[in-house]
Amino acid sequence: MSWAEKKRSPPPSPITSLPEDVVVDILARVPVCDYPRVSLVSKRFRSLVSSPEIYSYTRDDLRWAALSIVSMLSFATGTTV
């Protein structure tokens, strides 16, 4: 790759550096009706929204994950929920 080609290429998106389990957790919160649009973001997103892994999350899993995060944050800051 020449210097001119490197200069023209856009910088990598910060979302590409996220671990896959974090991206899956984020995508699991997106309504399924928006998956066609999400699949246009990148090849990685396209493969994730078409994989069965994304559907393994249930609302209960997401609710418990959210409650865990709130509990950890409130413990760390000394506040009550």
C-alpha positions in Angstrom: 0.0 0.0 0.0 1.5 3.3 -1.0 1.6 6.4 1.1 -1.2 8.1 -0.9 -3.5 5.1 -0.4 -2.8 5.0 3.3 -3.6 8.8 3.5 -6.9 8.3 1.7 -8.2 5.4 3.8 -10.4 6.4 6.6 -9.4 5.7 10.2 -10.8 2.5 11.7 -14.0 2.9 13.6 -13.8 2.6 17.4 -16.6 0.0 17.3 -14.4 -2.4 15.3 -12.1 -2.7 18.4 -14.9 -3.9 20.7 -14.8 -7.5 21.8 -17.3 -9.7 19.9 -19.3 -10.5 23.1 -19.8 -6.8 23.8 -21.0 -6.2 20.2 -23.4 -9.2 20.5 -24.8 -7.8 23.7 -25.4 -4.5 22.1 -27.0 -6.0 19.0 -29.2 -8.2 21.2 -30.8 -5.0 22.4 -31.6 -3.7 18.9 -35.1 -4.6 17.7 -35.1 -7.4 15.2 -36.9 -5.3 12.7 -33.8 -3.1 12.5 -31.4 -6.0 11.7 -31.6 -5.4 7.9 -30.2 -1.8 8.5 -27.7 -3.0 11.0 -26.4 -5.6 8.5 -25.4 -2.7 6.3 -23.0 -1.2 8.8 -20.2 -3.7 8.2 -19.4 -7.3 7.2 -18.9 -8.1 10.9 -22.4 -6.8 11.8 -23.9 -8.6 8.9 -22.5 -12.0 10.0 -23.5 -11.3 13.6 -27.1 -10.5 12.9 -27.4 -13.5 10.7 -25.9 -15.9 13.2 -28.0 -17.9 15.7 -25.8 -16.6 18.6 -27.6 -13.3 18.5 -30.9 -15.0 19.1 -29.7 -16.9 22.1 -30.2 -13.9 24.3 -33.6 -13.6 25.9 -35.2 -10.6 27.5 -34.6 -12.2 30.9 -30.9 -12.5 30.2 -30.7 -8.8 29.2 -32.8 -7.7 32.2 -30.5 -9.6 34.6 -27.5 -8.1 32.9 -28.9 -4.6 33.2 -29.7 -5.2 36.9 -26.2 -6.5 37.5 -24.7 -3.4 36.0 -26.9 -1.1 38.0 -26.0 -3.0 41.2 -22.3 -2.9 40.5 -22.4 0.9 39.7 -24.5 1.7 42.8 -22.1 -0.4 45.0 -19.1 1.4 43.5 -20.5 4.8 44.0 -22.1 4.1 47.3 -25.6 5.0 46.2 -28.8 3.0 46.6 -31.2 2.0 43.8 
